[in-house]
């Protein structure tokens, strides 16, 4: 009765009800008293198979709603049933999962939405849209043909942890997907952390040669970053997709691949065909023929690989669902792999990361930090293939120098680079127990898909200790078979401290095949790792068992290195 005869409402918010209860409530609101802003949150789950029917009286009332905010996947069905009757709607906000948003948009019929918000951010509230598959990002563009006409899109992204996916690749693939909806004229991407924007710019640099940041304007609102892309910014991004493709390249592919009648048609109207292809390559649009777009993307990838600068990574093209199969076929025809590629120094071709532990961008960050003009990289040792024993590693590595050790344990990566060999003393009774020396090197760690954190800004003197093959660590002055670390201790002349002792006195380093008091690592045939990491304020010591160990060798101009086995 209060709703029927009360004052004009500006905003109506309902929550924790069944859809039928919400409809009953709305039926009590006179048509002329229906608020322009309606918020529906966390509806209770209806019985399976229950359909939502909108009575005529409520349909008339819903025509006054201009702003709709829904939260929760259970509300998606309600939004899909009611939105087609909101002819005046201008602003639609969906909070929750991507699956719920897709259901509300796809099942809600066509029509026009002036501004769609995926997620909701205010002074008192932050709701970010969560991707259905965190490895792929938001994929709403795969359903573009079933979407309403969306003019402006504001996407508040719930970016997964770097332990799950590369944040930059996640954000960029999400942007590409929603831009499959061609009606979108402006796009705003809301990011919670500055690091997300930095990661996005890194992904842009890998995907588009010569670009170091995303198109658009960035500003902060209440401590949250907003990336605003106008129609001009979107067009510029689309134009960058086919920069290394040309109509001539496409013709070389289309003529041999086409059916005889198609080839004849192309040749007969060659000028028209070239003009059409040239026009298409001015910018990527979802309306392009899928097979032609796939070949153009593959050709562009090949061109970017040829034009890549030394010590850079080139990412493969993003493919929405409709392009995945054609693009994979096109990549195969062009002899390309659908994975990031690295360009080193010299005249060699781009190569994929030889490591299964570190991605191409992570590995390149380490290579760049060494400051060496490397022309090649080779995987010498892989514990899960060649064995986890210390001697297995020595047999594979031999006297090779300029080495990178990567250790994966508990989902994290720890590693070091040494500009030398790791040679143990000879197996002679008179030989020393360990070979201890100093070389230039780096210590670093990597969390998930993030870039490495280095102990020093460049290579520094590192102490190396390599135990004899036939000696087991005694746990006193010999606590590991291979130790690499940078000690802050300065030994005066005549002192004979071991590296193990020095590492316990404020150093950073790794101890591989370390003594395990419980012998668990040895019993499992694996490698125990001690990680010592120092900061300005503290030093931490962590013990773990590696599930993978890799040793890679860098090739330098004119250098010749050997490896046993």
N, C-alpha and C positions, 0 to 999 in steps of 0.2 A: 504494500500500500504506500509506503514511504517513497519507493522508487517511482510509483505511478503518479503520485501527486506532488512530489517534492520539487525542489528548485532544479534549475538546469545544471546538469553535471558537466564538469570539464574533463574529468578523468575517472575511469572506472577500472579498478584492479581486483581481479578474482584469483584465488589460488586454493590448492588442496581440495578440489571438488571433482566430481565426475562431469564429463562433458554434458550429460543430460541436465545436471543441476545448473550448469552455467547457462544453458539454453532457457531453462525455466526462469532463471534470474533475468535474463535479457528480455524475456517475454513480458516481464513486469514493467519494463521501461517504455514509456510512451515514445512514439517515433520522434516527436519534436524535442524530447528530452534526452535522446541518446547522445552520449558524450562523443567528442571527436577523437579522443584518445582511449584506447582499450588495451589493457595489459592482462594477459592470461598466463599463469605460472603453475607449474608442477601439478597438472591434473592427475587424478587417480586413473589407473589403468582400467579401461572398460573390459567387459567380458569379451573373449575371443569371438570374432564374427559379428560383433555389434556395429551397425552402421549408424552414422550420424546424419539425421534428416533435419533440414532447416525449414521450419514452418514459414509461410508467406509473411506473417506479421513480423517475424524476426528478420527476414530478408530485407524488408522495407527499412527497419531500424538500422541494419548494418550499412546501408547506403550512406549514412552520415559519418561513418568512421573514416578518419583521414590518417590516423596513426595507429598501427597495431604492433605490439611487442609480445612475443610468445617465448616461453622458456620451458625446456624439457622435451624429451622425445615423445612423451605421451600427448603433448599439446599439438604435435605435428599434424595428427589426424584432424583435430578440431580446426586448426588453421587452414588445412587443405579444403575442408568442407565449407568454411565461412568466407574465406577471402574472395572467391568468385562473386560474392554478393556485395562486396565493398567497392562499389564503382568509384567512390571518391578517394580511395586510399592513395596516399602520396608517400608515406614512410612506413616501411615494413622492417621490423627488427626480429631476428631469430637467434636465440641463445641456446647453446647445448652442443650437440654433436653434428657432424656433417651429414650423417644419415638422416637425422631429424629434419635438418634444413632442406635436404634434397626432397624428402617426402612432402614437406609443406609447399615447396615450390613446384615440383613436377605434378603432384596430384591436385594442385590448386587451380589447374587450368591455365589459360593464357592471360590476356589482359596486359596492362601496363603498370609498372611500379616505378615511380619517379626516383626513389632512393631505397635501396636495400641495404640493411645492416646485418652482417654476419657477426654476431656478438654485440655487446653493449658496454660502453665505457662512460662513466660519469664521475662526479667528485666522490660519490659514496659507493660506487659499484663498478666492478670490472668483470665482465663475462666475455671470455674468448672462445672462438669456434674451434672445436677439436676435430682434427682430420680422422677419417675412418681408417685409413692406412697411413701410419706415421712415416713410412718409408717413401711414400709417393707424394705426400702433401694433399692439399684440397684438390678434388677431381670433379667438381661440379660441372666443369666445361664438357665432360663426357656426355652430359645430358642436355646440351645446349638446345637441341631441337624441341625439347619438351618444356623448356623454360619460358616464363613470361617475358615480356619486353622490359628489360631492366635498363634504366638510363644511367643512374649513378650507383656505384657499388662501394660500400665501406666494409672492409674485411679486417676484423680483429683476430689475428692469428694466434692460436695456442701453439707456439713453436716447441717441439719436443727437445729433450735434453740432447746435448752433443754425444751422449753415450748411445743414443738410438739412431741418429741420422745427422748428416751435415746440415746445420741450420740454414746456411745460405742456399744450398741446393733445394731444401724443403720449401723455403719462401719463394724462390724463383719459379719452381715448378707449379706452386700454387697460383702465382701471378699469371703464368702462361695458361693455366687451365681456365681460370675465370675469364681471361681475355678471348677464349674460344667463343664466348657469348658476345657476338659482334655488336649487339645493341648498346653495350657498356661504353659510354662516352667519357666518363671520369672514374678513376679508381683510387681509393684511399686505402692504404695498408697500414694498420696500427700495430706497432711492435713494442713489446714491453721493455726490452733492453737495448742499449746502444750496441752491444756486441752482436745482436741480430742484424742490425743494419750493416755493420762491418763485414759480417759473414756473407750477407747478400751481395755486397760490392765485390767481394772476392769471387763469388760465383759468377757475377757479371763479367769480371775480368777473364775468367776461364772460358766463358761461353762466347763472348764477343771480343774479337781482337781489336785492340786500340781503345777499348772502353774500360774505365776503372771504377765507375759507379752507375747506379740505376738512374734511368731517366725520371725526373720528378723533383718536387720541392719537399724538403724535410723541415718540419717544425715540431716543437714539443708542446703538448697540452697536458697540464697537470702531471708533468713528469713522464708522460707517455709519448713516444715518438710517432708522428704521423707522416707517412710518405704519400704525397698527393700527386697523382698523375693526371694531367689534363688530356684532352683528345690529341693535342700536339705531341705530348710525351709518349702516349700510347702508339701513335703513328710512327714516331722515331724509333721506338723499340721494335715495331713490326718491320720497319725498313732495314734494320740491322741484321735480320735473320738470313737474307739471301745475298749478303754483300759479296761473297766469294762464288756465287753461282752466275751463270750467264745463259742466254738463249742458245748459244752455240754448244755449250756443254750439254744442255738438256737435249738438243737435237741429236747429238752423238749417241745418246742413250735411247731416245724414243724411236729413232729410225730402225735400228737392228732389232729392238724388242717388240715392235708393233706387228700386228697381223698385216698380211700383204695389202688388203684394201685400205688399212689405216695408213701404211707407209705411202701408198699411192696418193691418198688424200693430202698428206703432209707435203709431199713433193709438188703436187699440182698447185697448192696454195701456199708455197713456201714463205712468201713475203708476209702473208696474213698470219701464218703460224708463228713466225719470228716476232712479229709485232705483238701478238697475243701473249707469247711467253715472256717477252721483255716487259710488258705491262704487268704481268703477274709477279715477276721477280722484283718489282719495285717495293713491295711489302708483302709480308706473310698475312694471309687471311684464311679463316676456317672454311670459307666457301670455295677455296681452290680445290681442284681435282686432287683426290688423296694420293694417287699414284705419281702424278707430276710433282706435287708438293714433297712427297717422300724422296724422290730422286733429287730434287733441288736441295733438300736438306742434307742428303748424303754428299752431293757435290760441294756444297758449302763447307761441310766438315773436312773434306779432303783438301779444299783450298785453305782452310784455316790451319791445317796441319803443315802444309807447305810454307805458309807465311809466318809460322810461329817463331817468336824470338827465342834465343837460347835461354835455357833455364826457366822455362814456363810450362804450364799445364794447359791443355786444350780439352774442354769437356765436350762430349757428344751432344747432338741436338735433343731437346725435349720432345717427346711424342705423346699426344693425347691418345686415348684408346682407339679412335678411328684410324690413326696413323701408325700404330705399333707394328702391325703385320706388314704393311707396305714399306715402312721404313727399315725394318729388319731385312726384308728381301732386297731393298735398294742398297743397304750397307754391304750385304753379302756380294752383290753384283760388282760393287766398287772395291771389294777386297778390304773393307774396313771393319773394325771391331767396335761394338757399342759400349765403349768404356773410355775413361779419361786417358789421355796420352801425354807423354812427357817429351819435351825437346831439350836435348843436352847441347853441349858445344860440339863443334865439328860439322861434318857434312852428312852425318848419319840421319836416318829417318826418325820420326817420333816413335816412341816405344811405350807400351803399357808398363805399369809398375810391376817389377818382377817379384814383389813381396805380397804375400797374402796377409801379413800383419798390418802394414801401413798402406794407406791409400796413396794415389799419385800425388795429391796436393800435400799430404803430410810428408811424404818422402822428399818432394821437391823443396819443402821448407828446410829440411835438414841439409840437403845438398847445397842450397844457396848459402846456408850458414857456414859451411866449411870454407868458402872462399876459393875453392879450387876450380880450375877450368876443365872439368871432367867431360869426357867424350863418350863414356859408356858405363854401364852398371850391370853386374852379373851376380846371380844368386849362386853362391858356392855351397852353402850348407843350410839344410832345413831339417830340424830335429825330428819331425813326424815322418820324414821320408828316410833320412840317413841314420837315425838313431839318436837317443838323448845322451849317450855317454860322452864324457869329455874327450876321449880318444877318437870318437866318431867325428867330432868337430875338428880336431887337429888333423886327422887324415884327409878331410875334405878341403880344409883351408890351406894346408901346406905352408909354403913360404910367401904366400900372396900378401901384398901390402895395400895400404889405403883402404881400410876395412870399416864396415858399418855393422854393428851388432844390434839386433832388435830382439827384445824379449817380451812376450805377451804373458800376462798373469793377472787373474782376477778381472779380466776385461780391459785392463790398462796396458799401455806399452811403455817400456823403459829401454833406453838404448845409449850407445856411445859410439863415437867415431874416433878412430886412431889413424894417424898418417904414418903407419908403420906396419910391421908384421907382428904376429903373436907366436913367437917361437920359444918352446920350452928348452931347458938345458939338455944336453945329450944324456943318454941313459948309461952313465959311467959311474962307478963307485966314487971317483974323485970329484965328480961334478957337483955343483951347488944344487940345493933342493929347488930353487926357483930362479928364474931369469927376471931381474928387476931393472927397469930402465924408464927413461922419461921421454915422452913424445908429445907432439901437438895433437890436441883432441877436443872433443865436445861431450858433455853429458846432457841428456834431455829426458823428458817424460811426456806422454801423450794420454789424454783422457778421452776415450771413445773416438768420435769423429772430429774432435777439435784439433787445432794446429798445435805443434809441439811447444812446450815450455822449456826454455834452455837455462842451464845453470849460469852461463856466461854469454855475453853478446857476440863473442867470436871464439875461435879456437884458442885454447890456453894450454900451458904445459900440464900434461897428465902423467901420473905415475902408473906404470903397468907392471904387474907381477904375474908370471906364467909358471905354473908348477910343473915339475918333471912328470912325464907320463906314468912312471912306475911308482910314484909316491902318492899316498893318500894324505889329505890334510890332517894334522894332529890336533887341531882345535885350539892351539896355543899361539905359536908364531906363524902357523900355516892354517888359515881358517877358510880358504877357498882355493880352487884350482886356477881360477882366472880372476884377477882384480884389476879394475881400472878406476882411478880416482884422482881428484885434485886436492892436495893437502894444503891447509893453511899453515901447517907447522913448518918452520924453517929450521933445519938441522944445522947445528954448528959443526965445524970441522972435527972429524973424529967420531961423531955419533953414528950408531949403527941400528937405529930403529927400523923395524920391518914396515912395509907398506901397510900391513894389516893393523899395526899399532898406530900408524899415522892416520889411517882412515877413521880410527876411533877417537881422534883428537880434533874434531871440527872440520871434517872433510866431506866431500860429496863424491859418490861413486857407486859402482855396482860390483858385487861379489857373485860370480857365477860358479856353479858346482860347489856351493858352500857346504860346510859341515852341517849336517842335520842331526841334532842330538837324538831324535826319535827314529832316525833312519827311514822316515816315511817316503821321502823323495827317492831315495835309492831303491827302496822296495818297489816303488811304482815305475822305476826305470825312467825317471824324469830328472829335471835339473832344479835344484833349490837356488833361489836368488835372494840376496840381501841388498836392499836399496837404501842408501844413505843419501838424504837430501837436505842441504843446508840453505837457510835463508838468513836475512839480516838479524832475525830475532831468535831463531831456534834451529835445531837439527833433529830430523826424524830418522828412525831406523825401522824398516818394515821387512818382514820375512814372508816369502811366498814360494810356491812351486810353479814353474813355468809350464804352460800347456803348449807353447811353441817357441822355438829359438831359430833365428835366421842370421846368417852372416853373408853380407854382400860386399863385392869388391868394386871399387871405382877405377875406371881407366882414365889416365891422363894423357895429354898429347905427347907422343914419343916414348911413353913409359911401357915397359914390358914386365908383366907380373906372372907368377906361376902359382899353381894350386895342385896339391896332390890329389890323386884319384881321378 
